[in-house]
């Protein structure tokens, strides 16, 4: 059984009648999975998960998800419908699993409810992708997100994102390109498409690192990443330039 089916079965078994629907989003619905793309799934529930349900989801996802050439990372977001319909910002997420949380979760931590600005992006892509795994079409459970909240969601995660720049360079550069692209175009693009748009709007000296990040995303798994010393030296000047451009967009939000 493939990872997507395993994850959907796990969610359905753990949540039972609480589950309203599960929906594919991310690269899978925006343009196709790259070698290192996550399997992104949103689950919409009637009520918040209890302790036992949180633990069962974590234990199952630790087995299903991974970071190898044959096992993709799974990112599962759970939201209670009443927290996002009617829509308000910032929304509250009920549960979040991602590979970057693995060590914390293996040590016994459990995802808890809390503000999750990124849900604005998730809900938008779920509605655009319209790919139910279980349940009705997403438009029957979710309201559209106003463009102003898409912009807010894009920029509010920047400080946390930058903290990972040296350890997760490829992902941070591509995500920043998407943060810039989303309010500029009104569209949520795949990471490689966002990089293409950004490179077309950058001066030549700031294009090479983003082009390299894009090429890695399209061709390599995380463990195969290689950055030359020359490219590493260009990362921070590139980021500073992109941040300046993003900052110029904030008054329009």
Number of C-alpha atoms within 10 A of each C-alpha: 6 8 16 18 11 15 23 19 12 17 22 18 14 19 21 11 11 15 21 20 21 27 26 24 25 25 20 18 17 17 14 11 15 18 17 20 20 23 21 21 24 23 25 26 23 16 17 20 21 10 11 10 15 20 18 15 22 24 14 15 24 17 8 18 23 17 16 13 13 8 14 20 22 23 19 24 21 23 24 22 20 15 19 23 13 12 16 13 19 18 19 20 23 23 22 20 21 20 18 10 13 17 10 12 18 12 8 11 14 18 18 15 16 13 13 19 21 20 23 25 19 21 22 21 22 26 22 16 19 17 18 18 17 17 15 15 17 22 13 9 18 19 15 16 20 13 16 15 19 26 23 19 21 24 23 13 15 15 9 9 16 16 11 12 16 12 10 13 19 22 19 20 27 23 20 26 26 24 26 25 24 20 23 15 11 12 15 22 22 21 27 24 18 23 26 18 18 22 18 10 13 15 11 9 10 21 18 15 25 27 18 17 22 22 14 22 21 16 13 16 18 18 10 9 14 12 14 7 8 9 14 13 12 16 19 16 14 19 20 12 13 20 17 11 15 19 12 9 14 13 6 10 11
